[in-house]
Amino acid sequence: MVMLPSGLHENIDDGEDLARFLCQSSYFNSKSVKPAAFLPYHGETSVFRHGLKPVKELWRLGSDLASSGRNLHGVAIIKASDVRKAGLDVVAAEPPPRHAALCEWPSHDDPAIQKARQLDIAIALASAAGEPILKKS
């Protein structure tokens, strides 16, 4: 197995927790993560290989991301198995440390069909994430 600079294995196990940092207030409300939080940007969705514990380390990872000019509002946690059940894959994408990408989003010649297919997957991921964990000020 290939080890990454972070010390993690290159292969991501289905049981791994993935953190999607919520840097836009439009990505969530107090009860749920919105599908928009998971939609791809340039064909991928950025996540970090980390669950809720230890929470201090999770917020440090998010704060490092926020230091690039983004606001950190909270985080959505999903399992790698949720990603694969939805028809995507998740691959290690370091640097930065612990970074991974949700990939293999459907594409189509018709932009409306592509958007609808991607939205269906984002809905499944948002549903798997459940309630967001909001950062306390």
C-alpha positions in Angstrom: 0.0 0.0 0.0 1.2 3.5 -0.8 1.4 5.9 2.1 0.7 9.6 1.5 2.6 12.5 3.1 -0.2 12.8 5.6 0.5 9.2 6.8 -2.8 7.9 5.4 -3.0 5.1 2.9 -3.6 6.0 -0.7 -6.7 3.8 -0.9 -9.8 5.1 0.8 -11.8 2.4 2.7 -15.6 2.4 2.5 -15.8 2.9 6.3 -13.8 6.2 6.2 -15.4 9.4 7.3 -15.2 12.3 4.8 -15.7 15.9 5.9 -17.2 18.4 3.4 -16.5 21.8 4.8 -19.4 24.2 4.5 -17.9 27.6 3.5 -21.1 29.1 2.0 -24.2 29.7 4.1 -26.3 28.6 1.1 -24.9 25.1 1.6 -27.0 24.3 4.7 -29.6 25.3 7.2 -29.9 24.3 10.9 -31.5 21.0 10.1 -29.8 19.7 6.9 -27.0 20.0 4.4 -28.3 21.2 1.0 -27.4 19.2 -2.2 -25.5 22.3 -3.5 -22.8 21.6 -0.9 -21.8 18.4 -2.8 -22.1 19.5 -6.5 -18.9 19.3 -8.4 -16.6 22.2 -9.3 -14.5 21.5 -12.3 -15.6 17.8 -12.2 -14.8 17.1 -8.6 -16.0 17.8 -5.1 -13.4 18.5 -2.4 -13.5 16.6 0.9 -11.1 15.8 3.7 -10.5 12.4 5.2 -11.7 13.1 8.8 -14.7 12.3 10.9 -16.0 14.2 14.0 -13.4 13.0 16.4 -11.2 14.6 17.4 -13.4 17.6 16.8 -10.5 20.0 17.6 -8.5 18.5 14.7 -11.5 18.7 12.4 -11.9 22.5 13.0 -8.1 23.0 12.6 -8.3 21.4 9.1 -11.3 23.6 8.3 -9.6 26.7 9.7 -6.6 26.1 7.4 -9.0 26.0 4.5 -10.8 29.1 5.7 -7.4 30.9 5.9 -7.5 31.1 2.1 -10.2 33.7 2.4 -13.3 31.5 2.9 -15.7 31.5 5.8 -16.0 28.2 7.7 -19.6 27.8 8.9 -19.7 24.0 9.5 -19.1 20.6 8.2 -21.0 17.7 6.7 -19.8 14.2 7.4 -20.4 11.3 5.1 -18.9 7.8 4.6 -16.9 6.8 1.6 -19.4 4.0 1.1 -22.2 6.7 0.7 -20.2 8.2 -2.1 -19.7 4.9 -3.8 -23.4 3.9 -3.3 -24.3 7.2 -5.1 -22.3 6.1 -8.1 -19.1 8.2 -7.6 -15.6 7.3 -6.4 -13.5 9.0 -3.8 -9.7 9.2 -4.3 -6.9 10.7 -2.3 -5.8 14.1 -3.7 -3.0 15.4 -1.5 -1.8 18.1 -1.1 -3.2 19.5 1.2 -2.8 16.8 3.8 -5.9 14.5 4.1 -7.5 16.0 1.0 -9.6 13.7 -1.3 -11.9 14.3 -4.3 -15.3 12.9 -5.1 -15.0 12.1 -8.8 -16.6 10.3 -11.7 -19.5 12.7 -11.8 -21.8 11.9 -14.7 -21.4 14.0 -17.8 -23.6 14.4 -20.8 -23.7 16.4 -24.1 -27.0 17.9 -23.0 -26.2 20.3 -20.0 -29.7 20.0 -18.6 -29.4 16.2 -18.4 -25.9 16.4 -16.9 -27.2 18.9 -14.3 -30.1 16.7 -13.4 -28.0 13.6 -13.0 -25.5 15.4 -10.9 -28.2 16.9 -8.7 -29.7 13.4 -8.1 -26.3 12.3 -6.7 -25.9 15.5 -4.7 -29.3 14.9 -3.1 -28.3 11.4 -2.1 -25.0 12.7 -0.5 -26.8 15.5 1.3 -29.3 13.0 2.6 -26.5 10.7 3.8 -24.9 13.6 5.6 -28.0 14.5 7.6 -27.7 17.4 10.0 -24.6 19.7 9.6 -22.2 20.2 12.4 -22.1 24.0 12.8 -19.0 25.8 14.0 -19.5 27.6 17.3 -18.3 31.2 17.2 
